[in-house]
Amino acid sequence: MPTSVVALLRAIAYGWRQENLTANAEHIRDVGEELYARLATFSEHLMKLGRSLNGTVADYNKTVGSFEAKLLPGARKFSEMGVGGDKALEEPERIDKAVRDVQQG
């Protein structure tokens, strides 16, 4: 009789382990799905930020071009006539770097 009791206890222990493994697997799946959803949302935000940065760089470069073409020539004429301040006008540089396209890698 003790042998059958030990076998029964082993079967019960095995069943509990299987139940725990199943519960853990379900929990891991749930956590994985939640993490994936969060990553998808984060990815959307990151792509939006990249597009915004590219637009900001383009706008900045247009502004620099306008500054160089429309404002600096007039300021140089003043400087040639001896009108100016203590500080020299700095010419901003265009930004040639673009935001990395994540989809191309």
C-alpha positions in Angstrom: 0.0 0.0 0.0 2.8 2.5 0.7 4.1 2.1 -2.8 0.7 3.0 -4.3 0.5 6.1 -2.0 4.0 7.3 -3.1 3.0 6.8 -6.8 -0.3 8.7 -6.2 1.6 11.5 -4.5 4.1 11.6 -7.4 1.2 11.8 -9.9 -0.4 14.6 -7.9 2.9 16.5 -7.8 3.4 16.0 -11.5 -0.1 17.4 -12.1 0.5 20.4 -10.0 3.8 21.1 -11.8 2.0 20.8 -15.2 -0.7 23.2 -13.9 2.0 25.7 -12.8 3.8 25.4 -16.1 0.5 26.1 -18.0 -0.3 29.1 -15.7 3.3 30.4 -16.2 3.0 30.0 -20.0 -0.3 31.8 -20.1 1.2 34.6 -17.9 4.3 34.9 -20.2 2.0 35.1 -23.2 -0.1 37.9 -21.6 3.0 39.8 -20.6 4.4 39.3 -24.1 1.3 40.6 -25.8 1.3 43.7 -23.5 4.9 44.3 -24.2 4.4 44.0 -28.0 1.4 46.5 -27.8 3.6 48.9 -25.9 6.4 48.6 -28.4 4.0 49.2 -31.3 2.8 52.4 -29.6 6.3 53.5 -28.9 7.3 52.8 -32.5 4.4 55.0 -33.7 5.6 57.8 -31.5 9.2 57.4 -32.6 8.3 57.5 -36.3 6.2 60.6 -35.7 9.1 62.3 -34.0 11.4 61.4 -36.8 9.1 62.9 -39.4 8.8 66.0 -37.2 12.6 66.3 -36.9 13.0 66.0 -40.7 10.4 68.7 -41.1 12.1 70.9 -38.5 15.5 70.5 -40.3 13.9 71.4 -43.6 12.3 74.5 -42.1 15.5 75.5 -40.4 17.5 75.2 -43.7 14.8 77.3 -45.5 15.2 79.9 -42.8 19.0 79.9 -43.1 18.6 80.3 -46.9 16.3 83.3 -46.5 18.7 84.8 -43.9 21.6 84.4 -46.3 19.7 85.7 -49.4 17.5 88.5 -47.9 19.1 89.8 -44.7 22.9 89.4 -44.9 23.3 91.4 -48.1 21.6 94.4 -46.5 23.6 94.0 -43.3 26.8 93.8 -45.3 25.9 97.1 -47.0 25.6 98.7 -43.5 28.9 97.3 -42.5 30.6 98.6 -45.7 29.3 102.1 -44.8 30.8 101.8 -41.3 27.5 101.2 -39.5 27.5 98.2 -37.2 28.1 97.0 -33.7 30.9 95.4 -31.8 29.8 91.9 -32.8 30.2 90.4 -36.2 27.2 88.8 -37.7 27.5 85.0 -37.6 26.3 83.0 -40.5 24.3 80.0 -39.5 25.2 76.7 -41.1 22.7 74.5 -42.9 22.1 71.1 -41.4 23.0 68.3 -43.8 22.2 65.4 -41.6 18.9 63.6 -41.9 17.0 61.5 -39.4 17.8 57.8 -40.0 15.0 56.0 -41.8 14.2 53.1 -39.4 12.4 51.1 -42.1 15.5 50.9 -44.3 17.7 50.0 -41.3 
